[in-house]
Amino acid sequence: MKYLIIFILLVLIENIYFKIAEQYNIIDKPNERSSHTKITIRGGGIIFTVGVLLYALFFNFPYPWFIGGLLLITGISFVDDTRDLSSKIRLAVHFTAMAMMFYQLGLMNDSPRWYLLIALIVCTGIINAYNFMDGINGITGGYSVVLVLALWYINYDVISFTDGHLLLVLLIALMVFNFYNFRKKARCFAGDTGAVSIAFILLFLDGQLIIRSQDSGFIILFGVYGIDSIFTIIHRLILKENIFKPHRKHVYQLMANELKMPHVLVSSIYMILQIALIGGYIWFRQYLPEYRFHYFFISLGLLALIYFLFKKKYYRLHTMDEVEKRQKNFSNAENSI
């Protein structure tokens, strides 16, 4: 009964937010770097944080520092969705929220300071990478559903590491969001509000899992996003581009924007790859645990190879097309003379 009430409340709150967003012009207008062509409501992913708050209300508020950090990071992301915000302020809040999460996870007690500093930088990087990957319909919502379902399976069938109610409420929030986003013409986008908050939530859950299982290999839950994000950053650094500025060089962007593949199809490909990645790791961990890290590095290596080959073929063909166009234009100019 509680889950039904939460579902109804989330649907109502999401639609109320749509009205507010329309009234106050919280929208995403297409530009040359966009993967969409019509004005769409921004920040619909606020429903993820609302879902966690409803979970806290219905299930006795078990993670106060985590929820406090979530409210902090969601608040600054919402401000970032509505107006230009200094990156220094944003990162300072991200670090503060992450420190609150670490305190909830119990990492502040025994961990060396250098370890905490590195962990803060890495986790803040993951959150921002998750946000950068939010560029087409369905990708954030669909990918996050895969991760939550994987976490739910692990929690119930492999090792118990968190409150199962949180996973189910989060899944409900994602399904509500996906109803409006996982489609050809999205009603709303997650925005920084949604992408950053769901990344923060998933990092907390994965952190609980890694600490409880003492298995750092579960970072593979972010494997597909990680490969695309890391190698795209490397690619842009090679091109001497500013990695903090918007771009269209992620593989999913090339597939959706340049190859004109449907957004939902591209999002589904990312989901399927992540399902295979997680499923393989869980299988090796259960049946061939001594080889699970072999699988970890080999599978991520294969993903990196796929990324490299796709980029190489795309840019080779793209360059050939440009050469052919220039040659055709030159021939036409000669003929006109």
N, C-alpha and C positions, 0 to 999 in steps of 0.2 A: 504493500500500500504506500509506503514511504517513497518508493521509486516512482510510482505513478504520479504522486503529488509533485515530486521534484521535476519530472518530465513536463507536466502541465505548466508549472511555474517557469521553467526555462523557456518554453515556447512563448508564453505570455511576455516574459521579460525581453526576449529577443525581438519580438514585434514592437514592444514599447520603445526599445532602443532604435529601431528603424524609424519610427515617427520622430524621435528626438534628433537623430542624425540628419534626417531630411529638413527639419526645421532650422537646425543650426549649421547646415551645409557641411557636415562631416562626410565628405564624399571624395572619391578618387577620380580625377579627370585624366583621360588618356593623354599620353605624350609619346615622344619618339622612342622612349625606352620601355613603354608599357607593353604588356601582353594582352591587353583588352582594348576594346574599341568604343565602349560606351561608359557614361558616368555611372558609378556604382558606389553604394554605401561602404564606407570604410569603418573598421573597428568592430565588425560583427563578432569577432573572436573574444570580445569581452565576456561572452557567455561561458568561457572556460573558467574564468575567475569566479563568476557568479555561481557556477556549479560547485566549485570548491567551498564557497561560503555556505551554500545550501547543505553541502555534506557536513560542514562544521556545525551548522544549526541542528541538523537532524541526528547527528551521531557524536555529540558531546565534545566537539572541538579538541581533538587529540594532538594536533601539531601546531601549537600557537606561534612559534617562531617562524616556521615555514610559511604559515598563512600570512603572518605579518610581512615577511619578505615578499610574498606574492602580491599583496596589496600595494606595497611600495613600488615594485617593478611594473605592475599593471598601471598604476597611477601615472608614472613618468612616461610610460609608453603611450598612454591615452593623450597626454599633453603633446607628445611628439607627433601624434596623428593629427592634431588639430592646429598646430602652429610650429614654426621653426624653433628648434631647441638646440642649445649648445651641446656638442658631442661630449665635452668635458663634464657637464652636469649629468648627462645621461649615463656615462660610464661610471661616475661616482656613485650614482644611485644603484646601478647594476652591481657594483662591488659591495655596497652596503647590504643589498638584498641577498646576495650570494653568501656573505658572511653570516647573515641570520639563518640561512639554510644550513650552512656548515655547523652552526651552533646546535640546530635541531638534530642534525645527524650525529652529534657528539664528537665532531672532528676538532673542536677547539680545545679539548682537554689535554690530549696526549700527543697531538701531531706537532712536529717541528715547525717553526715559523716559516722557514724556506719552503717547506712542503705546502703549507697553507697558501703562501703567496703564489706559487706555481699553479696550484689547484684553482685559485681564484681567477688567475689569468686564463687558464685553459677553459674553465666552465663559462666564463664571460664570453670567450671566443665562440664556444658552442652555441650559446644563446643567440649571439649576433649572426652566426652562420645559419642557424635555423630561420632567423628572420629574413636573411638574404634569399633563402630558398623559397620563400613565400611569394611566388610571382605569377602563378597561373591557377585557374579554377581547380579546386579539389586537392591540390598537392599537400598543403599543410594539414587539412582535415583528414584526408585519406591516409597519409603517412602516419599521422598520430594515432589513428584508429588501429593500424597494424601494431604499433608499439604498445598501446594499452592492452590489446588482446593478447599479445605475447607476454606482457607482464602479468596479466590475469592468469594465463595458463601456467606460467612459472610459479606464481604465488600459490596456486591450488594443487598443482601436480608435481612440481619439482622441489621448491623450497619456499616456505612461508616467510615473507619479508616485510609485508605492509598490511594495512587494514583493507580487506577486500571491498568494503563499502566505498572507499575512495575511488578505486578502480572502476566500479560499476557506475558511480555517479559521473565520473569523468567521461566514461563511454557514452552515457546518455547525452551529456553536453556536446560531445563531438558529433553525435548523430543528429542532434537538432541543428547544429551549425552546418553540417554537410548537406542537410536538406535544402539549405539556401545557397550553398556554395559549390557542391559537387555536381555541377550541371553545366550545360553548354553556355547558358547566359546566367551568370551568378547574380543573386539578389544582393549579396554583400561579400566583402573581402574580410579576412581576419584582421588586416592592418597590423601595425607594430603591437598594438594592444593585445591581439590574439596570438600572433606568432611568438612574441617574446614570452608571454605568460604561459603558453602551453609548453614551450621549451623549458622554462623554469620548473614547471610541474613535473615534466618527464625526467629532467635531470635529478630532481629530488627522489623520484621513485627508483630510478636507476642507481642512484647513490645508496639508497636503502638496500637494494638488491646486492650490489657489489660488497657492501660492508657485511651484510648478513651471510652471504655465500663465501666471502673471501676470494672471489673470482673476478679479477679485473677484466676478464675477457667479455663480460656482459656489456662493455662499452660498445660492442658490436651492434647494439640496438640502434646506434646512430651511424652505422657503417656506410650506407648508400649516400646519405646527405653529406657525411664526412668526406668521402672520396670526391664528390662533385665540388664541394666547397674548397677543400684544401688545394686541389689541383687547378681549380679556376683561379684561386689567389696566386698560385705560382705562375700560371700562364700570364696573368695580368702584370705581375712583377717583371717577368721577362720582357713584356711589351712596354715596360716603364710607365704603366698607367697608375693613377691614384686608386688604390683598392677600396677606398672609402666612398668613392662616387658610384652612383648607379650605373649599371651596364647590362649587356645582354649576351654574356659569354658563357653562362652556365649551360650544361648540356640540355637541361629541360627547356631553357629559353630558346636555344637553337632549334630544338625539335618542334616547339610550339609556334615560334615566331617566323623562323626562316624556312623550315620544312613544312609548315602549315599543318602539322598534326593536331588533331583535336585535343584540347586541354585535358579532358577526362581520360583519354587514352594515354597521354604522357604520364599523368598522375597515377594511373593504374599500373603502368610499367614500373614506376618507382616503388609502388606498393608491393608488387610481385617480387621484385628483386630483394626487397628488405625481408619479406616473408621467407624467401629461400635462404637468405643469409642467417636469419635468426633460427629457423628450423634446423639448418645444418649444424649450427653451434650447439643447440640443445641436444640434438641426437648424439653428437660426438661426446658431449659432456656426460651423458647418461650411459652410453654403451662403450665408448673408447676414450675415456677421460684423459689418458696420457697423450692423446693426439689432438686434443681440442685446440691447442695453440698452433699446431701445424695447420689445422683447418682455418683458424683465425687469420693467419698471415697469408696463406695461399688464396683464400676466398677474397680477401681485400686486395691482394695482388692482382687477381683476375679482374676484379672490378676496375682497378686502376688501368689495367691493360685495355679493357673495353673502352674506358674513358679516352685514353690516348689514341686508340685506333679510330674512334668515332670523330674526335676533333681533327685528326690528321686527314681523314677522308673528306670531312666536311670542308675544311679550309682549302684542301687541294682542289676540290671541285669548284668551290667558290672562286678561287683564284683563276681557274681555267675559264669559268663563265665570264669573269671580268675581262680577261684577255680576249676572248672571242667577241665580246661586245665592242671592245676598243677597235679590234681588227675590222669588224663589220662597219662601225662608224667611219673608220678611216677609208674603207673601200667605197662607202656611199659618198663620202666627201670627194674622193678622186673621180668617181663617175659623174658627179654633179659638175666638176670642173671641165 
